Amino acid sequence: MPKIWTWLVIMLTIVASVFSFLIYSGKYDKPASVYTLGDSVSYYKTEDNARKYMLAGWSRQEKGYTWTDGNEASMLFDVQNAGDKNLLLQIRAFAYLGGGLPCQTVDVHVNEIKTASWKITDEAWYEAEIPYTAAGDGLLKIKFVISDPTSPKEIGMSTDERKLGIAVKELIIGVKD
């Protein structure tokens, strides 16, 4: 009988270790919310449909946008209806250029594949093509890597300690023509 208990404890330990690895490796930070291609995701306080896709690196939603907070901001989308089509990620955003920064450089990664690099300044639409091979199982983990996030406190503008990078107003993922 002791051998069975020993075997059972070993198996449970292995299962728990694998589960912990998947959670802490970032593969499954939280369950993905289903996203319908072409739908607009609004980052304004009045239309709170972006929060369900956000993983990490986002500040609170403000009246017309949501700031990234820190060097990385990530989201998770379940786009099961993508098939073998290339996708197009579009965001409407502007940069925090405190301290005389000319722009914020933002590298876009989808499922750990770099798909674009943007120089963000004024409010505009920015696009990144997502190859169908990056979409894989239909889960899209989108990560923005921001070059120079700065807190207004660091440059003496206010007491705000958030490391602001870009303010996102809207996001759309659609099929690339």
N, C-alpha and C positions, 0 to 999 in steps of 0.2 A: 504494500500500500504506500509506503513512503516514496517509492520510485514514481508512482503516478502523480503524487502531490508535487514532487520536485519537477517533473516534466511539465505539469500544469503551470506552476509558478514561472518557469523559464519561458513557456509560450506566451503567457500574459505579459511578461516583461518585454518580450520582443514586440508584441503587438502595440503595447503602450509606447515603446521607443519609436516605432515607425510612425505612429499617429502623431507623436510630439514633433518628429522631424518634419512631417508634412505641414503642420501648422506653423512651426517656427522658421521653416525655410522660406516662407512667403508664398508657397504654392497655393495654399488654401487659407488665406487670411480671414475670410468670411464667405458665406454663400454668395454666389453671384446673383445679381438681379437680372431678370430677363429684359433685354433691350430689343425693340423693334427697329430694324434698319430704317434710317430716314427721320426718326423722331428727334425732336429738339429737346435737349436737356438744359434747363435753365438754372443758372447759379445765383439767382436773385433770392432775396429773403422772402419775397411775396409768392414765389413759385418754387416750393421746396421739393423738386423732383431730382435734384442732383445728389443729395446726401446719400441716397441708397446705393449709389455706385462708388462713393468715396471710400478709400482704404486708409491712407495716411498722408500727412503733409498738407492738410487743408486747415485754414482758419475758419472762424464762424462766418456764416453767410451775412452779407451786408445788403443794403437796399438794392443795389443793381449788379452785384458781382460777388465772387468769393476769391480771396487772396490765397495763393500758395503760402505756406509758412515753413521755411527751411529750404534745404538744397534739393529735396525730392518731394513730389506729390504723386500719388498713385490712385487708380480707379480700377474697378473690375466690372466687366460687362459680359453677359451671356447672350451671344448672338448666334444661336443655333441655326438660323435660316441663311447663313452666309454662303454655304456650299463651297464651290471652288472658284469663287469670284474674288478679285482684288477689291479691297475696301478703301474708302477715303475718309480720314478723320479730319474734321474741320472744327476749329475753335475760334470764337471771337474773344479777343483778349487785349490787354495793354500791360505795359511793364511798370514796375516801380523803379524809377531812375534817380532815387535819392543819392546825394553825395556826388553828383556830376557824372553818373554812369551814362555812357552813350546809348546802351541797349542792354537787354538781358538776353544772353544766349541760352536757348532751351533745347536740349537734346530730347527727342521723343523715342521711347522704347516701347515696343509692343511684344509682350511675352519674351522679354530679354533680347529682342532684336532691335537694333537702332534703325529707325525708319526715316528720321528727318532731324534737321538742326535748324532752328529758327533764330533770327535776330529780331527780338520783339521790342518795339518802342511804343508808338501810338496805337490806339485802338484800331484793329483790323481783323480780318479773317486770316487764319494761318492753317495750312493744309499739310497733311502727311499721308502718303499712300501706304496702305497696309497690304503686303502681298498675302495671297490666300494661304500660302504655306505657313505664315506666322499665326494665322487664326486657328490652325490645328483643330482642336476639339470644340471650337466655338466659344471658348472662354478667352476674352481679351483682357489681359492685365496691361493697362497703359500707364507708363511712368514718365513724368516730366522731370528732367534733371536740370536744375536752374543754376546758372554760373555764379551769380553774385547777389544772392538775397541779402538784403540789408534791413536793419531795424531803424525806424525813424529815431529811436532813442540814441543809437550809435552816432548819428550825424547831428544830434542836437535839435531835431525838429519837433519832438514830442516825447512823451513818456512811454509810447508804444514800443514794447520789446519784441514784437513779432518780427521774424525775418521774412520780409515781403519780397516776392519775386515777380509773379504775374497775377493780374486780376482777371479771372475767367468769367465771362458773361453767359456764354452759350457754347454747347458742344453738339455736333451732329456726326454720326457715323453712317455712311451710305455706301452703296455699290459704286465702285469706280467705273466711269464710262469708258 
